[in-house]
Amino acid sequence: MTENSTPQTPTRRKRRGRGRPSLLTEKTMQMLTRATTAGMSMKLAADAAGISRSTFMRWMRKGEEVIEDEQGGRLDLHSPTPEAALFARVQMARAASAIRSHVQIEEAARGPVVSETYRTWTDPITGETRSERRIRRRPGDWRASAWMLARISPENYGPNPKSFDQILDEEVARTRAERDRGLTMKQAVTVSMQDLAVKLKETLAELEAKAALEAAEK
């Protein structure tokens, strides 16, 4: 008697999970980018995104390494590596914010616009219609210019500006130190070569004496 047995379908093994999902989500990227662009410290930006400062720093370090090693130093907002994309977003957003701030400082130094008028007339010689724009500004704020100078040239306009003589003295001292360091290295090499020559001479003398002794014994 033959028994008909229904073939059993092999039980599929459940796929093991890949661990906890990454904390570096799109929402986290947006929060970190907005916070750092607003001038917040990395600690406060991390707090706002609900992560630790060390985690934020680790992401940024890894992102920079990927950009340097795999992307040729190019910032890519859509990089397949989340850390590289985060680094690009933060750096480019902060740079754009810095540009806007510097433009505002420049405008403050030039003074706000009070009035802006246009004048149009016809050139009596060529017959062309020409226009002219006239802008009247209030006196600018000198502190904005001072702030900009302090950042652009801190050695001259910073809290402790250096005179030309001080800058020149420092340059002379640096050049002299480099020259002295080069002389010291040259002297060290010379002494080493002298020692080597002495040892070589002694070795040759020993070999000659040994050869003479062997010749005499024969």
Buried (B, 14 or more C-beta within 10 A) or exposed (E): EEEEEEEEEEEEEEEEEEEEEEEBEEEBBEBBBBBBBEEBEBEBBBBBBEBEBEBBEEBBEBBBBBBEEEBEEEBBEEBEBBBBBBBBBBBBBBEEBEEEEBEEBEBBBBBEEEEEEEEEEEEEEEEEEEEEEEEEEEEBBEEBBEBBBBEEEEEEBEEEEBEEEEEEEEEEEEEEEEEEEEEEEEEEEEEEEEEEEEEEEEEEEEEEEEEEEEEEEE
